[in-house]
Amino acid sequence: MTAANRNNNSFRLTVLNPGGRDPRQDFSAGINPPDDGEHAPINFHAYAACTRGVFHREIKAAIAEGLPVLLLLRGDFRAARDALRELQRHGLTTAISFKETGLHQIGEQLSDPKRAAIFREVCEEANGFLAATPDAANFWAGAKFIPTPYPVDDPRWDFSRAESEHEGIFVGTREWDVPSRNHLAAIALAAQLGEPTTMFEEDPARCRKLWDSLGGEPRELNLQTKRLPYRRYLEQIAQHKIVLQADKSAVPGQVAGDALLCRIPCVGGDGAIEQIAFPRTCGLGRSLGELRDLAALLLHDRAFYRELVAESQELARAELGFEKIAAALADFFAATTR
């Protein structure tokens, strides 16, 4: 039996978001098929899911599990500090992680000196610091980057469609008020590509005016205004040829993760998943012009398209699969025990 298999068979993790909104979710029996009634096994829930662990928002419940804990830092960090001390008082190995991991989000949190002081205090007391992105790891010496896993090996989470059913571009971002998302840039690129384009927008009138101003063909724009359950959202994405973005927020990379589950390429974005699974089309070190040209090539060169899809799936299974990340988490927590 390999070390990875031993880790996966024995290591289980509690992910705790103290005072958060998501209810308890038990993954001890593995993950379920897509279900609108529960959180998908992605983002921080995925750390619990890949280890057959549990996600909690109540400190007492996390203590009762008796498992190592990944504690999420949110708000003013005081709740996390209190939770950390209570967990360690009960002898539980506890590592911490930012819940909001984009550079703009971390910057907003740590720009307050009092909050920054609490952050340092928590880091010094915790058993370890786990970062969901390479950039987040730079905020504390000794932090460990472990990407969020995706259930790419589970056929129930395969949202792929036949190539004949693919049409156009899905713009993976929104958030006009976050400059690093570069949402307008993504729309501008899509308008130049002359393909049917879908995006989710809360202000459709404004978006249509911008699309027209940027030279986009009005009949090619499809705007979705209502938030969908995750399963239906993936079904929407899977109808397209590519996912397009220009995000420079250094996030974990759910946009690319969604593309992986839909088995279509993601162009642009500098998130962790983008860099790992889509190294030839991600936005790291590439200009907008280069991203436009890559998108155009994927839209018209079927051989290149199929090559990129196969490559991204192979990389995802090797670097982002549940077994791989479960083993990395087990090793990380074993090294932090003291």
C-alpha positions in Angstrom: 0.0 0.0 0.0 1.4 3.4 -1.0 1.8 6.3 1.4 -1.0 8.1 -0.4 -3.4 5.2 0.0 -2.5 4.9 3.7 -3.2 8.6 4.2 -6.5 8.5 2.3 -7.7 5.5 4.3 -6.9 6.9 7.7 -6.9 10.7 7.5 -10.1 12.7 8.0 -10.4 16.5 8.3 -12.9 18.9 9.8 -13.2 22.2 8.0 -14.6 24.8 10.4 -16.1 28.2 9.3 -17.1 29.6 12.7 -20.4 31.5 12.5 -20.7 30.9 8.8 -23.8 30.4 6.8 -23.2 26.9 5.4 -24.7 24.1 7.6 -22.9 21.0 8.7 -22.1 18.6 5.9 -20.8 15.1 6.5 -18.7 13.5 3.8 -17.9 10.3 5.7 -19.7 8.2 3.1 -18.1 10.1 0.2 -19.6 12.7 -2.0 -23.1 12.6 -3.4 -24.2 13.2 -7.0 -25.0 16.8 -7.8 -27.7 17.9 -5.5 -29.3 21.4 -5.3 -30.0 20.9 -1.6 -26.4 20.8 -0.4 -23.1 22.5 -1.0 -21.1 21.1 -3.9 -17.8 19.4 -3.0 -15.7 22.4 -4.2 -13.8 25.2 -2.7 -13.2 24.7 1.0 -15.9 22.1 1.3 -13.7 20.0 -1.0 -10.9 19.7 1.6 -13.4 18.0 3.9 -15.0 16.0 1.0 -11.7 14.5 -0.3 -10.8 13.2 3.1 -14.3 11.9 3.9 -14.4 14.5 6.6 -17.0 17.0 7.7 -17.7 20.7 7.3 -18.9 22.6 10.4 -19.9 26.1 11.5 -20.3 25.3 15.2 -17.2 25.0 17.4 -18.7 22.5 19.8 -19.7 20.3 16.9 -16.2 20.4 15.4 -14.7 19.5 18.8 -17.1 16.5 19.1 -15.7 15.1 15.8 -12.2 14.8 17.4 -10.5 15.3 14.0 -7.8 17.7 12.9 -9.3 21.0 12.0 -8.8 23.5 9.1 -10.1 26.8 10.6 -11.2 29.5 8.2 -10.4 33.1 8.9 -13.2 35.5 8.1 -14.7 38.8 9.3 -12.5 40.5 11.9 -10.7 37.2 12.8 -11.9 37.4 16.4 -14.2 34.5 16.0 -11.4 32.4 14.5 -9.0 33.4 17.3 -11.6 32.3 19.9 -12.3 29.1 18.0 -8.6 28.3 17.6 -8.0 28.5 21.3 -11.0 26.4 22.2 -10.0 23.7 19.7 -6.5 23.6 20.9 -7.6 23.5 24.5 -9.4 20.2 23.6 -6.2 18.9 22.0 -7.2 19.2 18.3 -4.5 20.0 15.8 -5.7 23.1 14.1 -4.4 24.8 10.9 -5.8 28.1 9.6 -6.6 29.4 6.1 -8.1 32.6 4.7 -11.7 32.0 3.7 -11.5 34.8 1.1 -8.3 34.3 -0.7 -8.2 36.8 -3.6 -5.4 39.3 -3.3 -7.9 42.1 -3.2 -9.8 40.3 -0.4 -6.7 39.6 1.7 -5.6 43.2 1.2 -8.9 44.5 2.3 -8.8 42.4 5.5 -5.2 43.1 6.5 -5.3 46.8 5.7 -6.8 47.4 9.1 -3.9 47.3 11.7 -6.0 45.8 14.4 -7.2 43.0 12.2 -3.6 42.5 10.9 -2.4 42.2 14.6 -5.0 39.5 15.2 -4.0 37.7 12.1 -0.4 37.6 13.3 -1.5 36.4 16.7 -3.6 33.6 15.2 -0.8 32.5 12.8 1.7 32.3 15.7 -0.7 30.1 17.8 -2.0 27.8 15.0 -0.3 24.5 14.2 0.0 25.5 10.6 -1.1 27.8 7.7 -2.7 26.3 4.6 -3.1 28.4 1.6 -5.5 27.7 -1.3 -3.4 29.8 -3.6 0.3 30.4 -4.1 -0.1 34.1 -3.4 -1.9 33.6 -0.1 1.0 31.4 1.1 3.2 34.5 0.9 1.4 36.2 3.8 2.9 33.9 6.4 6.3 32.3 6.5 6.0 28.5 6.4 2.5 28.5 4.9 1.8 25.5 2.7 0.0 25.8 -0.7 -2.5 23.0 -1.4 -5.0 23.7 -4.1 -8.7 23.0 -3.7 -9.5 19.6 -5.3 -12.2 18.8 -7.8 -14.2 15.6 -8.3 -12.8 15.1 -11.8 -12.7 11.3 -11.4 -16.3 10.9 -10.4 -18.5 10.3 -13.5 -21.5 11.7 -11.7 -19.7 15.1 -11.8 -19.0 14.9 -15.5 -21.1 17.6 -17.2 -19.6 17.2 -20.6 -21.7 17.4 -23.8 -21.2 16.2 -27.3 -19.0 18.6 -29.4 -22.0 19.1 -31.7 -23.9 20.7 -28.8 -21.2 23.3 -28.0 -21.8 26.8 -29.1 -20.0 30.1 -28.4 -18.3 31.6 -25.3 -19.2 31.6 -21.6 -17.8 34.6 -19.8 -16.8 33.3 -16.4 -16.6 36.5 -14.4 -19.0 39.2 -13.2 -18.3 41.6 -10.3 -18.0 45.0 -12.1 -17.0 46.6 -8.8 -13.8 44.5 -8.4 -11.1 46.0 -10.7 -8.9 43.0 -10.6 -11.7 40.8 -12.1 -11.2 42.7 -15.3 -14.8 41.8 -16.3 -15.0 44.6 -18.9 -11.8 43.3 -20.5 -13.3 39.8 -20.8 -16.5 41.2 -22.4 -14.3 43.3 -24.8 -12.4 40.1 -25.9 -15.7 38.2 -26.4 -17.1 41.0 -28.5 -14.1 40.8 -30.8 -14.5 37.1 -31.4 -17.8 37.2 -33.1 -19.3 34.2 -31.3 -22.6 33.8 -29.3 -21.6 34.9 -25.8 -23.3 34.1 -22.5 -22.8 35.8 -19.2 -24.6 36.2 -15.9 -25.4 39.9 -15.2 -27.5 41.6 -12.5 -27.7 44.8 -14.7 -28.5 43.5 -18.2 -29.4 47.0 -19.6 -26.0 48.4 -18.7 -24.2 45.3 -20.1 -26.1 45.4 -23.4 -25.2 49.0 -23.9 -21.5 48.2 -23.2 -21.6 45.2 -25.5 -23.0 47.4 -28.3 -20.5 50.2 -27.6 -17.6 47.6 -27.8 -18.8 46.5 -31.2 -20.5 43.3 -30.2 -23.3 41.9 -32.4 -26.5 42.5 -30.3 -28.1 39.2 -31.3 -25.0 37.2 -30.2 -25.4 38.3 -26.5 -27.2 36.0 -24.1 -27.6 37.5 -20.6 -28.7 35.4 -17.6 -30.0 37.5 -14.7 -30.9 34.9 -12.1 -28.5 32.9 -10.0 -28.9 29.2 -10.6 -28.2 26.1 -8.4 -24.7 24.9 -9.1 -25.8 21.8 -11.0 -27.9 24.0 -13.4 -25.1 26.5 -13.7 -22.7 23.8 -14.8 -25.3 22.6 -17.3 -25.3 26.1 -18.8 -21.5 26.3 -19.0 -21.3 22.9 -20.6 -23.2 24.1 -23.7 -20.4 26.4 -24.7 -17.1 25.8 -26.5 -14.9 27.8 -24.1 -14.9 29.7 -20.8 -13.3 33.1 -21.1 -12.1 35.5 -18.4 -9.3 38.1 -17.7 -9.3 37.8 -13.9 -6.1 38.9 -12.2 -7.3 38.4 -8.6 -5.1 35.4 -7.7 -8.1 33.3 -6.5 -8.3 29.5 -6.0 -9.9 29.2 -9.4 -13.5 28.1 -9.4 -14.0 29.5 -12.9 -11.4 27.0 -14.2 -12.7 24.3 -11.9 -16.2 24.7 -13.4 -14.7 24.4 -16.9 -12.9 21.1 -15.8 -16.2 19.6 -14.7 -17.7 20.6 -18.0 -14.7 19.3 -20.0 -14.2 22.5 -21.9 -11.1 24.8 -22.0 -10.7 27.8 -19.9 -8.9 30.8 -21.4 -7.5 33.5 -19.1 -7.4 33.9 -15.3 -4.4 33.6 -13.0 -6.1 31.5 -10.3 -4.4 28.4 -8.8 -6.6 26.0 -10.8 -6.0 28.0 -14.0 -2.3 27.7 -13.6 -2.3 24.0 -12.8 -4.9 22.6 -15.3 -4.7 25.2 -18.1 -1.0 26.3 -18.2 -1.1 27.0 -22.0 -4.2 29.2 -21.9 -4.2 30.8 -18.4 -3.7 34.5 -18.0 -0.5 34.4 -16.0 2.1 36.4 -18.0 -0.2 36.7 -21.0 -1.5 39.9 -22.6 -5.2 40.4 -23.5 -4.2 40.1 -27.1 -2.6 36.7 -26.5 -5.7 35.5 -24.7 -7.9 36.7 -27.6 -5.7 34.8 -30.1 -5.8 31.6 -27.9 -9.6 31.8 -27.6 -9.9 32.3 -31.4 -7.7 29.3 -32.0 -9.7 27.1 -29.7 -12.9 28.2 -31.3 -11.8 27.2 -34.8 -9.1 24.5 -34.5 -10.8 21.3 -33.3 -7.5 19.4 -33.1 -6.0 22.0 -30.7 -9.3 22.1 -28.8 -9.3 18.4 -28.2 -5.7 18.4 -27.2 -6.3 21.1 -24.6 -9.3 19.3 -23.2 -7.4 16.1 -22.8 -4.4 17.8 -21.3 -6.4 19.7 -18.8 -8.2 16.6 -17.7 -4.9 14.7 -17.3 -3.4 17.5 -15.3 -6.5 17.8 -13.1 -6.6 14.1 -12.3 -2.9 14.1 -11.5 -2.7 17.4 -9.4 -6.3 18.2 -8.3 -8.0 14.9 -7.8 -9.5 13.9 -4.4 -6.9 11.2 -3.7 -4.0 13.5 -4.5 -5.2 16.4 -2.3 -6.2 14.0 0.5 -2.7 12.7 0.6 -1.2 16.2 0.6 -3.5 17.3 3.5 -2.6 14.2 5.5 1.1 14.9 5.0 0.6 18.6 5.9 -1.2 17.9 9.1 1.2 15.2 10.1 4.0 17.7 9.8 2.2 20.4 11.8 1.5 18.1 14.8 3.4 19.3 17.8 
